[in-house]
Amino acid sequence: MAEAACQNTIAIATGILGKATETGARRHIDLLFGGNTVVLCERREEGFETTRPLFVSGEVVHGPLGRIEREAGKLIGSLLYASSGVPFGRTRRAMEAFLRKHDATAILAEFGHIGAKLAPVAADMGLPLYMYLRGFDASKRLRSPRVVRRYQKAVPKLAGIISVSRSLIENLAAKGVTHPNSIVIPTGVDVDMFRPGEKDPNLILTVGRLVAKKAPLTTIDTFAAMAREFPAARLEIIGDGDLMADCRNRAATHGLTDRIVLHGHRDRAFVQERLARASVFLLHSVTDAAGNEEGLPTAIQEAMASGAAVISTRHAGIPDLIEQGRTGLLVEENDAAAYREALHRLLEGEGALAAELARNARGVAEERLDFRKLHARLEAFIIERGRTLSLRTSAS
């Protein structure tokens, strides 16, 4: 890829630059095409810095005239593209100048809604644009007919669609939105960083935001049901969110505050260390009331690489990765009884099944989830599609 890296400057486009949860986007900025990237974003987290050339659309226009221009842009974007977020006026001209200055050869839009906003700009500039679907952008958002129209207008302008799971592409197709060049490439994990350590047979772990689509209360209740039979076991929960208070209350209701540890949000090093120690990893992903789905949870990928036996649900892209009885155990969404039974299977018999699943999961992570291999696939897809589009343009 060295030759390709010298010839391609990729613009990585995202919404809020610096969000801790956007591991894949930040890795793309740092490493794709040998780091030959520039960044487009709407705004950035306070204090976040990057060494890459950066364009922040929300910082271009100011004052009363700026507000008028933004409102005009929203109206025109809504009428022409079913999207009020398409760059307009001075913002669009500045973005185009930025892309030309840095010789961008393509745009990779992290999340579907970002791709829909930038599709008209890319098309007018003759730049291939790739939309990367990650979860809510191709689940919850599709409940809005306006968003569906937005995608319908944007997709013909795209060079391709990349998704972390097949399920998200299928969600779009169910709404009549398809693209002939669609590919599944998970975010992946650093398998050198996330690897098995000295395992604690009593450590059960879950990592993720404490929100409805991850059903943390179900996980707490499931552990509580096992607590008396397995008195040495303990549950640690890493993450924060709207359900934190409910989780604390539920642990107290079960009388297990000494064995259910709510760590809150912690840094990557802490997550890495706990996953390396954990024997079992729990994540009961579901489609929430608003229609929000996972894509392919990063935490599950990290747990597999760390040699933890995973119990999760038949949800979104998770069954693409977890093979029942070989690399983990899966239950139906909201099937609390099956979830309890699966955990019981892994805790009994001195954890022999858990150890077997964990070994197999580590092997799959090394083979299919190493982000370096996935980056190579993504780069090859972008290069090949760019070459094909160039040939078509030359022929016409």
C-alpha positions as CSV (number, residue, x, y, z in Angstrom):
1,M,0.0,0.0,0.0
2,A,3.0,2.3,0.2
3,E,2.7,3.5,-3.4
4,A,-1.1,4.0,-3.0
5,A,-0.5,6.0,0.2
6,C,1.7,8.5,-1.7
7,Q,-1.0,9.0,-4.4
8,N,-4.1,9.3,-2.2
9,T,-5.1,12.0,0.2
10,I,-8.3,11.0,1.9
11,A,-10.6,13.5,3.6
12,I,-12.1,11.9,6.7
13,A,-15.5,13.5,7.4
14,T,-17.2,13.2,10.8
15,G,-19.7,15.2,13.0
16,I,-18.0,15.9,16.3
17,L,-14.2,15.4,16.1
18,G,-12.7,14.0,19.3
19,K,-15.7,12.0,20.6
20,A,-14.2,9.2,22.7
21,T,-16.7,6.7,21.3
22,E,-15.6,7.2,17.7
23,T,-12.6,4.8,17.8
24,G,-12.9,3.8,14.1
25,A,-13.0,7.4,12.8
26,R,-10.0,8.5,14.9
27,R,-8.0,5.5,13.7
28,H,-8.9,6.3,10.1
29,I,-7.6,9.8,10.6
30,D,-4.3,8.7,12.0
31,L,-3.6,5.6,9.9
32,L,-5.4,5.3,6.6
33,F,-3.1,5.6,3.6
34,G,-0.2,5.9,5.8
35,G,-1.7,8.9,7.6
36,N,-2.1,10.9,4.4
37,T,-5.4,12.3,5.5
38,V,-7.2,15.6,6.1
39,V,-10.3,16.1,8.3
40,L,-13.7,17.6,7.8
41,C,-15.9,18.0,10.8
42,E,-18.9,20.1,11.9
43,R,-17.4,20.9,15.3
44,R,-14.7,19.5,17.6
45,E,-14.6,18.6,21.3
46,E,-13.1,21.3,23.4
47,G,-9.4,20.8,23.8
48,F,-9.1,18.1,21.2
49,E,-6.2,18.5,18.8
50,T,-5.0,16.7,15.7
51,T,-1.9,17.1,13.6
52,R,-3.9,16.6,10.4
53,P,-5.1,19.5,8.3
54,L,-8.5,20.4,9.7
55,F,-11.7,22.1,8.4
56,V,-14.4,22.8,10.9
57,S,-17.6,23.9,9.1
58,G,-19.2,25.3,12.2
59,E,-16.4,27.8,12.6
60,V,-16.6,29.5,9.1
61,V,-19.5,32.0,9.4
62,H,-20.3,34.1,12.4
63,G,-22.6,37.0,13.5
64,P,-26.0,38.0,12.3
65,L,-25.1,37.7,8.6
66,G,-23.7,34.2,9.3
67,R,-27.0,33.1,11.0
68,I,-29.0,34.4,8.0
69,E,-26.7,32.5,5.6
70,R,-27.0,29.3,7.6
71,E,-30.8,29.5,7.7
72,A,-30.9,30.2,3.9
73,G,-28.6,27.1,3.4
74,K,-30.9,25.0,5.5
75,L,-33.9,26.0,3.4
76,I,-32.2,25.4,0.0
77,G,-30.6,22.1,1.2
78,S,-34.0,20.9,2.3
79,L,-35.6,21.8,-1.0
80,L,-32.9,20.4,-3.2
81,Y,-31.5,17.5,-1.3
82,A,-34.0,16.7,1.6
83,S,-31.1,17.7,3.9
84,S,-30.7,21.0,5.8
85,G,-27.1,20.2,6.6
86,V,-25.6,20.4,3.1
87,P,-22.7,23.0,3.2
88,F,-23.8,26.3,1.7
89,G,-22.5,29.7,0.7
90,R,-19.2,30.7,2.3
91,T,-18.9,27.4,4.2
92,R,-19.2,25.4,1.0
93,R,-16.7,27.6,-0.8
94,A,-14.3,27.3,2.0
95,M,-14.7,23.6,2.2
96,E,-14.1,23.2,-1.5
97,A,-11.0,25.4,-1.3
98,F,-9.7,23.3,1.6
99,L,-10.1,20.1,-0.3
100,R,-8.4,21.5,-3.4
101,K,-5.6,23.0,-1.4
102,H,-4.8,19.6,0.1
103,D,-5.3,17.6,-3.1
104,A,-8.0,15.4,-1.7
105,T,-8.7,12.5,-4.0
106,A,-11.7,11.0,-2.1
107,I,-14.0,11.6,0.9
108,L,-14.7,8.9,3.5
109,A,-17.8,10.0,5.5
110,E,-18.0,8.4,8.9
111,F,-21.8,7.8,9.4
112,G,-24.5,7.8,6.8
113,H,-25.9,11.2,7.7
114,I,-22.5,12.8,7.2
115,G,-22.3,11.2,3.8
116,A,-25.7,12.5,2.8
117,K,-24.8,16.0,3.7
118,L,-21.5,15.9,1.7
119,A,-22.7,14.0,-1.3
120,P,-23.7,17.1,-3.4
121,V,-20.3,18.8,-2.6
122,A,-18.4,15.7,-3.6
123,A,-20.4,15.2,-6.8
124,D,-19.9,18.7,-7.9
125,M,-16.2,18.5,-7.3
126,G,-15.9,15.1,-9.0
127,L,-14.6,13.5,-5.8
128,P,-15.5,9.9,-5.0
129,L,-17.4,9.8,-1.7
130,Y,-17.8,6.7,0.5
131,M,-20.4,6.4,3.2
132,Y,-19.5,4.3,6.3
133,L,-22.6,3.0,8.1
134,R,-22.1,2.4,11.8
135,G,-25.4,1.8,13.6
136,F,-28.0,4.5,14.4
137,D,-27.4,6.1,11.0
138,A,-29.0,3.0,9.3
139,S,-31.5,2.0,12.0
140,K,-33.2,4.7,14.2
141,R,-32.8,7.4,11.6
142,L,-34.6,5.3,9.0
143,R,-37.8,5.7,10.9
144,S,-38.0,9.2,9.5
145,P,-39.4,9.4,5.9
146,R,-37.4,12.6,5.4
147,V,-34.2,10.8,6.3
148,V,-35.0,8.0,3.8
149,R,-35.6,10.6,1.1
150,R,-32.3,12.2,2.0
151,Y,-30.5,8.9,1.5
152,Q,-32.3,8.2,-1.7
153,K,-31.1,11.5,-3.1
154,A,-27.5,11.0,-1.8
155,V,-26.8,7.4,-2.6
156,P,-26.6,7.8,-6.5
157,K,-23.9,10.4,-5.9
158,L,-21.8,7.9,-3.8
159,A,-18.8,5.8,-5.0
160,G,-19.7,3.1,-2.5
161,I,-21.1,2.2,0.9
162,I,-19.1,0.5,3.6
163,S,-20.8,-0.9,6.7
164,V,-19.7,-2.4,9.9
165,S,-22.4,-5.1,9.5
166,R,-24.6,-6.7,6.8
167,S,-27.6,-5.8,8.8
168,L,-27.3,-2.1,8.2
169,I,-27.0,-2.5,4.5
170,E,-30.2,-4.6,4.7
171,N,-31.9,-2.0,6.7
172,L,-31.3,0.5,3.9
173,A,-32.4,-1.9,1.2
174,A,-35.7,-2.5,3.1
175,K,-36.3,1.2,2.5
176,G,-35.5,1.0,-1.2
177,V,-32.0,2.5,-0.8
178,T,-29.3,0.4,-2.4
179,H,-25.9,0.8,-3.9
180,P,-24.2,-1.7,-6.3
181,N,-20.8,-1.2,-4.5
182,S,-21.5,-2.1,-0.9
183,I,-19.1,-3.9,1.3
184,V,-19.0,-5.0,5.0
185,I,-15.8,-4.0,6.9
186,P,-16.0,-4.0,10.7
187,T,-14.2,-1.3,12.7
188,G,-11.8,-3.9,14.0
189,V,-9.5,-3.9,17.0
190,D,-5.8,-3.6,17.8
191,V,-5.1,-7.3,18.5
192,D,-1.7,-6.5,19.9
193,M,-3.1,-4.1,22.5
194,F,-6.2,-6.1,23.3
195,R,-5.0,-9.6,24.2
196,P,-5.5,-12.2,26.9
197,G,-3.9,-11.6,30.3
198,E,-3.9,-13.6,33.5
199,K,-7.6,-14.5,33.7
200,D,-9.7,-14.1,36.8
201,P,-12.3,-16.9,36.7
202,N,-14.7,-14.9,38.8
203,L,-14.6,-11.7,36.8
204,I,-17.6,-11.0,34.6
205,L,-17.4,-7.8,32.6
206,T,-19.5,-5.5,30.5
207,V,-18.4,-2.4,28.7
208,G,-20.6,0.2,26.9
209,R,-22.8,3.2,27.4
210,L,-25.5,2.7,29.9
211,V,-28.3,3.2,27.4
212,A,-31.5,1.3,26.4
213,K,-30.0,-0.5,23.4
214,K,-27.4,-2.2,25.6
215,A,-29.9,-3.2,28.2
216,P,-27.6,-3.0,31.2
217,L,-30.5,-3.7,33.7
218,T,-31.0,-7.0,32.1
219,T,-27.3,-7.8,32.6
220,I,-27.5,-6.8,36.3
221,D,-30.6,-8.9,36.8
222,T,-29.0,-11.9,35.1
223,F,-25.9,-11.7,37.3
224,A,-28.1,-11.3,40.4
225,A,-29.9,-14.6,39.5
226,M,-26.5,-16.4,39.5
227,A,-25.1,-14.6,42.6
228,R,-26.1,-17.1,45.3
229,E,-25.0,-20.2,43.4
230,F,-21.7,-18.7,42.5
231,P,-20.7,-16.6,45.5
232,A,-17.2,-15.7,44.3
233,A,-18.4,-14.2,41.0
234,R,-18.6,-10.5,40.5
235,L,-19.8,-8.2,37.8
236,E,-17.9,-5.1,36.7
237,I,-19.6,-2.5,34.5
238,I,-17.5,0.1,32.6
239,G,-19.5,2.9,31.0
240,D,-21.7,5.8,31.8
241,G,-25.0,7.1,30.4
242,D,-28.7,7.8,31.1
243,L,-29.3,4.6,33.0
244,M,-26.4,5.0,35.5
245,A,-28.7,5.9,38.4
246,D,-31.1,3.0,37.5
247,C,-28.2,0.6,37.4
248,R,-27.0,1.7,40.9
249,N,-30.5,1.4,42.2
250,R,-30.9,-2.1,40.7
251,A,-27.7,-3.3,42.2
252,A,-28.8,-2.0,45.6
253,T,-32.2,-3.6,45.2
254,H,-30.5,-7.0,44.7
255,G,-28.3,-6.3,47.7
256,L,-25.2,-6.7,45.6
257,T,-23.4,-3.4,45.7
258,D,-20.4,-5.2,47.0
259,R,-20.3,-7.5,44.0
260,I,-21.6,-5.3,41.2
261,V,-19.0,-2.5,40.5
262,L,-20.1,0.4,38.4
263,H,-16.9,2.0,37.3
264,G,-18.4,4.7,35.1
265,H,-16.5,6.0,32.1
266,R,-12.9,5.0,32.2
267,D,-10.0,5.4,29.8
268,R,-8.8,2.9,27.2
269,A,-6.0,1.6,29.3
270,F,-8.4,0.7,32.1
271,V,-10.7,-1.1,29.7
272,Q,-7.8,-3.0,28.2
273,E,-6.6,-4.2,31.6
274,R,-10.0,-5.3,32.8
275,L,-10.8,-7.1,29.5
276,A,-7.5,-8.9,29.7
277,R,-8.5,-10.2,33.1
278,A,-12.2,-11.0,32.4
279,S,-13.3,-14.5,31.8
280,V,-16.8,-13.7,30.7
281,F,-18.1,-10.7,28.8
282,L,-21.8,-9.8,28.7
283,L,-23.7,-7.4,26.3
284,H,-27.4,-7.8,25.9
285,S,-27.8,-5.6,22.8
286,V,-31.4,-4.9,21.7
287,T,-33.3,-2.5,19.4
288,D,-34.6,0.2,21.6
289,A,-38.0,1.9,21.6
290,A,-36.8,4.6,19.2
291,G,-35.5,2.0,16.7
292,N,-31.8,2.5,17.6
293,E,-29.7,-0.5,16.8
294,E,-26.0,-1.5,17.2
295,G,-23.9,-2.0,14.1
296,L,-21.2,-4.3,15.4
297,P,-20.2,-3.3,18.9
298,T,-16.6,-2.4,19.3
299,A,-16.7,-3.8,22.9
300,I,-17.5,-7.3,21.7
301,Q,-14.6,-7.2,19.2
302,E,-12.2,-6.1,22.0
303,A,-13.6,-8.8,24.3
304,M,-13.0,-11.5,21.7
305,A,-9.4,-10.2,21.1
306,S,-8.9,-10.2,24.9
307,G,-9.9,-13.8,25.2
308,A,-13.1,-13.4,27.1
309,A,-16.1,-15.7,26.4
310,V,-18.9,-13.5,25.0
311,I,-22.6,-13.9,25.8
312,S,-24.7,-11.5,23.6
313,T,-27.8,-11.4,21.4
314,R,-28.9,-12.2,17.9
315,H,-28.9,-8.5,17.1
316,A,-27.6,-6.5,14.1
317,G,-24.1,-7.7,13.1
318,I,-23.3,-9.7,16.2
319,P,-24.3,-13.1,14.7
320,D,-21.9,-12.4,11.8
321,L,-19.1,-12.5,14.3
322,I,-20.2,-14.8,17.2
323,E,-20.6,-18.4,16.1
324,Q,-23.0,-20.1,18.5
325,G,-21.2,-22.6,20.8
326,R,-17.8,-22.0,19.2
327,T,-16.8,-18.3,19.7
328,G,-19.6,-17.3,22.1
329,L,-23.2,-17.8,23.1
330,L,-26.2,-15.9,21.7
331,V,-29.7,-15.5,22.8
332,E,-32.7,-13.7,21.4
333,E,-33.2,-10.1,22.3
334,N,-35.0,-9.6,25.6
335,D,-35.0,-13.3,26.4
336,A,-33.9,-12.9,30.0
337,A,-34.3,-16.6,30.8
338,A,-32.0,-17.7,28.0
339,Y,-29.5,-15.1,29.0
340,R,-29.4,-16.5,32.5
341,E,-29.1,-20.0,31.2
342,A,-26.2,-19.0,29.0
343,L,-24.3,-17.4,31.9
344,H,-25.0,-20.4,34.1
345,R,-23.4,-22.6,31.4
346,L,-20.2,-20.6,31.4
347,L,-19.9,-20.4,35.2
348,E,-20.5,-24.1,36.0
349,G,-17.9,-26.8,35.4
350,E,-15.0,-24.6,36.5
351,G,-15.4,-22.4,33.4
352,A,-14.2,-25.1,30.9
353,L,-16.6,-24.0,28.2
354,A,-15.8,-20.4,28.8
355,A,-12.1,-21.1,28.3
356,E,-12.8,-23.0,25.1
357,L,-15.0,-20.2,23.7
358,A,-12.4,-17.6,24.6
359,R,-9.6,-19.4,22.8
360,N,-11.7,-19.7,19.7
361,A,-12.7,-16.0,19.9
362,R,-9.1,-14.9,20.1
363,G,-8.3,-16.8,17.0
364,V,-11.2,-15.2,15.1
365,A,-10.1,-11.8,16.3
366,E,-6.6,-12.3,15.0
367,E,-7.9,-13.6,11.6
368,R,-10.9,-11.3,11.0
369,L,-10.8,-8.3,13.3
370,D,-7.2,-7.0,13.2
371,F,-7.7,-3.4,12.2
372,R,-4.6,-3.5,10.0
373,K,-6.1,-6.1,7.8
374,L,-9.4,-4.3,7.7
375,H,-7.7,-1.0,6.8
376,A,-5.9,-2.8,3.9
377,R,-9.3,-4.0,2.7
378,L,-10.8,-0.5,3.0
379,E,-7.9,1.1,1.2
380,A,-8.1,-1.5,-1.6
381,F,-11.8,-0.8,-2.0
382,I,-11.3,2.9,-2.2
383,I,-8.4,2.6,-4.7
384,E,-10.3,0.1,-6.9
385,R,-13.5,2.1,-7.0
386,G,-11.5,5.3,-7.7
387,R,-9.7,3.6,-10.5
388,T,-13.0,2.4,-12.0
389,L,-14.6,5.8,-11.8
390,S,-11.6,7.4,-13.4
391,L,-11.7,5.0,-16.3
392,R,-15.4,5.7,-16.8
393,T,-14.9,9.4,-16.7
394,S,-12.1,9.1,-19.3
395,A,-14.2,7.0,-21.5
396,S,-17.0,9.5,-21.5
